[in-house]
Amino acid sequence: MVTTGDTLTTPGPATRTAFARLPVFLVAGVTGALLLIASRNYGYFFDEAYFVVAGRDHLALGYFDQPPLVPFLAGTMDHLFPGSLLALRLPATLAAVGAIVLTALIARELGGRRFAQTAAALAYALAGTTTAGHYLATYTVDPVFWALIIFLLVRWTRERRDGAANDWLLFWAGVVTAFSLETKFLVAALWIAVAVSSLAFGPRELVRRPLLWLGALVSVVATLPTLWWQAGNDWPYLKMSDVVAKEFPGAGQFLWDALSGAGWFLGAPLALFGLARLLGVRSQAHWRYLGVVVIGLVIAFLIGSGRAYYVYALYALPLAAGAVGLQEIRWPVALKWAGGALAAVSIAKSLIAIPIYPASVAGKLPESLPLVPATAAAVLKGDTSLDQVSQVMGELYQSLPPEQRAHTAIMTDSYVFAASIDLRHEERGLPRAYSGHRAYYYFGHPPESADSVLYFGSENPKMATAFAGREPIAPGFATLYTGRLKPWDQTWPKLRIQ
């Protein structure tokens, strides 16, 4: 039924068509295969070593920067398949493949026929959230949960319009939310936006459905252990908002990156077209509240100085809506050829980039990390891998006299590089590493027997005040601090780095 607010009118015949299994599964399968190939092309990327160490050696109900699901997946895959990067990245690849299929299914619920479903799947396959699916991160796993929630909401809305709403869809959306909350807490913003938008634009009865609140209860109960950990540690996750805000590139760059992530050749135009249809086409009024959700969340992320990749989780709906809009246009032959050529360029560009990108640039160290001092450029070049960095740090530690090593701990000014050491510290004959940076602070301080520290990173005035002696080992990169002045229980809180 067509709805305005809570008013229902008799609709025309149901518009859902058969699922385009063959082309959609072909797009998803080829994308998944390319991502698996790419997963083998390079070493641990940015946070991946940290995820493995956190899940393998420090499994907890929560962490400074995130809930526990991704570290749990990383630790589990490393336990089942030790050292296998392909296995480590498999959850991200499966999430990308699943989101591609879900985008096609959303297009189907919106009335998309074979062409629209295939175009939606293809557009999502070429978007940044999928082409990044060759490494494990919260933002490569979480979008599949958002896509599934949106699919369930779209299906509930379509069935309500047709007079046969199934409220169990809302319950299962709550169950999926529980998994998303174990990945990132950001999905709470999605539900706030859905509630506000449905009350403003309809269907207002959405927030009155008992099964919706039963699903919400399931998600809350499932998240209580993580919230308990956060509360017991003074809510460290809230401090991440300050960390993220400091990295905010500005409104213009944020919007540019958000659109670039969808793909300028195909995804961005299609997503903008889809949003315009959701918001402005009268026959699509029953979907309007979801279009407003997308716009509202983009504005919220922008005002909140969020990261552009937060928007990646929203791509499925506007891409699906745009693909459905394309099938309803009678295109002149010339435009069909031009559009086909443009799509072909985009497809070729992405298909080539997925397996090649990691080998060429994915191993570069992010310039924003503390541990990239200019004076150590000969060691830490822009394209130096994390494994090479940890090897250099290990060699510098081993160069210390044995009697000095016996009571010297390894510390870094970045959790990323502490994790790169811990990943293989036993096979390299090294002690575990420590860091006061972000989540690593909660992994504990060195033992009391360690009265000296070999510190890797830029100069830290706090370190100088905690030790009696200071000796540069590699200027601008490694410093040996000796003669700890106070017990570690008193020293450690002062060395914390947000």
Long-range contacts (C-beta under 8 A, 24 or more apart in sequence): 1-160, 1-161, 1-162, 1-163, 2-161, 2-283, 2-285, 2-286, 3-160, 3-161, 3-202, 3-203, 3-285, 3-286, 4-202, 4-285, 5-201, 5-202, 5-203, 5-204, 6-202, 6-203, 6-204, 6-205, 7-202, 8-161, 8-163, 11-161, 11-162, 11-163, 14-162, 15-111, 16-108, 16-109, 16-111, 16-158, 17-108, 17-111, 17-112, 17-113, 17-114, 18-114, 19-104, 19-105, 19-108, 19-117, 20-104, 20-108, 20-113, 20-114, 20-117, 20-118, 23-114, 23-117, 23-118, 23-121, 24-100, 24-101, 24-104, 24-117, 24-118, 24-121, 25-101, 27-100, 27-118, 27-121, 27-122, 27-125, 28-97, 28-100, 28-101, 28-121, 28-125, 29-97, 30-351, 31-96, 31-97, 31-100, 31-125, 31-130, 31-133, 31-354, 32-93, 32-94, 32-96, 32-97, 34-351, 34-354, 34-355, 35-89, 35-92, 35-93, 35-96, 35-97, 35-130, 35-133, 35-134, 35-354, 36-86, 36-90, 36-93, 36-134, 37-354, 37-355, 38-134, 38-354, 38-355, 38-357, 38-358, 39-85, 39-86, 39-88, 39-89, 39-90, 39-93, 39-134, 39-135, 39-358, 40-85, 40-86, 41-134, 41-355, 41-356, 41-358, 41-359, 41-362, 42-358, 42-359, 42-362, 42-363, 42-385, 43-85, 43-363, 43-385, 43-386, 43-387, 44-85, 44-385, 44-386, 44-387, 44-420, 44-423, 45-135, 45-358, 45-362, 45-363, 45-386, 46-135, 46-137, 46-366, 46-386, 46-416, 47-136, 47-137, 47-416, 48-74, 48-88, 48-89, 48-135, 48-136, 48-137, 49-386, 49-416, 49-419, 49-420, 49-422, 49-423, 50-415, 50-416, 50-419, 50-439, 50-440, 51-75, 51-136, 52-78, 52-88, 52-419, 52-423, 53-419, 53-422, 53-423, 54-419, 54-439, 54-443, 57-422, 57-432, 57-443, 58-442, 58-443, 60-229, 60-442, 61-225, 61-226, 61-228, 61-229, 62-225, 62-226, 62-227, 62-229, 62-230, 62-233, 62-237, 63-439, 63-442, 64-233, 64-236, 64-237, 64-239, 64-240, 64-438, 64-439, 64-441, 64-442, 65-236, 65-237, 65-240, 65-243, 65-438, 65-439, 66-138, 66-183, 66-184, 66-237, 67-181, 67-182, 67-183, 67-184, 67-185, 67-223, 67-226, 68-182, 68-226, 69-141, 69-179, 69-182, 69-183, 70-136, 70-137, 70-138, 70-141, 70-183, 73-136, 73-141, 74-136, 88-136, 89-133, 89-134, 89-135, 89-136, 91-136, 91-141, 92-132, 92-133, 92-134, 92-135, 92-136, 92-137, 92-140, 92-141, 93-133, 93-134, 95-133, 95-140, 95-141, 95-143, 95-144, 96-129, 96-130, 96-133, 96-140, 96-144, 97-133, 98-144, 98-147, 98-148, 99-124, 99-129, 99-130, 99-143, 99-144, 99-147, 99-316, 100-124, 100-125, 100-130, 102-144, 102-147, 102-148, 102-150, 102-151, 102-316, 103-147, 103-315, 103-316, 103-319, 103-320, 104-320, 105-151, 106-147, 106-150, 106-151, 106-154, 106-316, 106-317, 106-320, 107-320, 107-321, 107-323, 107-324, 109-151, 109-154, 109-155, 109-158, 110-154, 110-158, 110-287, 110-320, 110-321, 110-324, 111-324, 112-320, 112-323, 112-324, 112-327, 113-327, 115-323, 115-326, 115-327, 116-320, 116-323, 116-324, 116-326, 116-327, 117-323, 119-270, 119-323, 119-326, 119-327, 120-319, 120-320, 120-322, 120-323, 120-324, 122-266, 122-343, 122-347, 123-262, 123-263, 123-266, 123-267, 123-270, 123-271, 123-319, 123-322, 123-323, 124-267, 124-315, 124-316, 124-319, 125-350, 126-263, 126-265, 126-266, 126-267, 126-346, 126-347, 126-350, 127-261, 127-262, 127-263, 127-267, 127-312, 127-315, 127-319, 128-260, 128-261, 128-262, 128-263, 128-309, 128-312, 129-261, 129-309, 129-312, 129-313, 129-315, 131-350, 131-353, 131-354, 131-357, 134-354, 134-358, 135-358, 135-362, 138-183, 138-184, 139-184, 139-309, 139-310, 139-312, 139-313, 141-183, 142-180, 142-183, 142-184, 142-186, 142-187, 142-313, 143-312, 143-313, 143-315, 143-316, 145-176, 145-177, 145-179, 145-180, 145-183, 145-187, 146-180, 146-187, 146-190, 146-313, 146-314, 146-316, 147-313, 147-316, 148-173, 148-176, 149-173, 149-176, 149-177, 149-180, 149-187, 149-190, 150-290, 150-316, 150-317, 151-316, 152-176, 153-194, 153-290, 154-287, 154-290, 154-317, 156-206, 157-203, 157-286, 157-287, 157-290, 158-286, 160-203, 160-286, 161-286, 167-209, 167-210, 167-211, 167-212, 168-211, 170-206, 170-209, 170-211, 170-212, 170-215, 171-211, 171-212, 171-214, 171-215, 171-218, 172-215, 173-212, 173-215, 174-212, 174-214, 174-215, 174-216, 174-217, 174-218, 174-219, 175-215, 175-218, 175-219, 177-215, 177-216, 177-219, 178-218, 178-219, 178-222, 178-223, 181-219, 181-222, 181-223, 181-226, 182-222, 182-223, 182-226, 185-237, 186-310, 186-313, 189-297, 189-300, 190-293, 190-297, 190-313, 191-216, 193-292, 193-293, 193-296, 193-297, 193-300, 194-289, 194-290, 194-293, 196-296, 197-289, 197-290, 197-292, 197-293, 197-296, 198-289, 200-289, 200-292, 201-288, 201-289, 201-292, 202-286, 202-289, 203-286, 203-289, 233-442, 236-442, 239-498, 241-304, 242-498, 243-438, 243-498, 244-305, 244-306, 244-307, 245-304, 245-305, 247-307, 247-368, 248-305, 248-306, 249-308, 251-302, 253-308, 254-301, 254-302, 254-306, 254-308, 255-302, 257-308, 257-309, 258-298, 258-308, 258-311, 261-308, 261-309, 261-311, 261-312, 261-315, 262-315, 262-319, 263-346, 263-350, 265-342, 265-343, 265-345, 265-346, 265-349, 266-342, 266-343, 266-346, 267-315, 267-319, 269-322, 270-318, 270-319, 270-322, 270-323, 270-326, 271-315, 271-318, 271-319, 271-322, 272-318, 272-322, 273-321, 273-322, 273-325, 273-326, 274-317, 274-318, 274-319, 274-320, 274-321, 274-322, 274-323, 274-324, 274-325, 275-318, 275-321, 275-322, 277-321, 277-322, 277-324, 277-325, 278-317, 278-318, 278-321, 284-321, 287-321, 290-317, 291-317, 291-318, 291-321, 294-318, 365-389, 369-414, 369-416, 369-417, 370-413, 370-414, 370-437, 370-457, 370-458, 370-497, 371-412, 371-413, 371-414, 371-416, 371-417, 371-456, 371-457, 371-458, 373-457, 373-458, 373-476, 373-477, 374-476, 375-475, 375-476, 375-477, 376-474, 376-476, 376-477, 379-474, 379-477, 380-477, 386-416, 386-417, 386-420, 387-420, 389-417, 389-420, 390-417, 390-420, 390-421, 390-423, 390-424, 391-428, 393-417, 393-421, 393-456, 393-478, 394-421, 394-425, 394-428, 394-430, 396-454, 396-456, 396-473, 396-474, 396-478, 397-430, 397-454, 398-429, 398-430, 399-473, 400-454, 400-480, 404-452, 404-480, 407-449, 407-450, 407-451, 407-452, 408-450, 408-452, 408-453, 408-454, 408-480, 409-434, 409-446, 409-447, 409-450, 409-452, 409-453, 409-454, 410-434, 410-453, 410-454, 410-456, 411-435, 411-436, 411-446, 411-453, 411-454, 411-455, 411-456, 411-495, 412-437, 412-455, 412-456, 412-457, 413-437, 413-455, 413-456, 413-457, 413-458, 413-460, 413-497, 414-457, 415-439, 415-440, 417-456, 417-457, 435-497, 436-492, 436-495, 436-496, 436-497, 437-497, 438-497, 438-498, 441-492, 441-496, 441-497, 445-488, 445-489, 445-491, 445-492, 446-488, 447-488, 448-487, 448-488, 450-484, 450-488, 451-482, 451-483, 451-484, 452-480, 452-481, 452-482, 452-483, 452-484, 453-480, 453-481, 453-484, 454-478, 454-479, 454-480, 454-481, 455-479, 455-480, 455-481, 460-495, 462-494, 462-495, 463-495, 465-494, 466-491, 466-494, 466-495
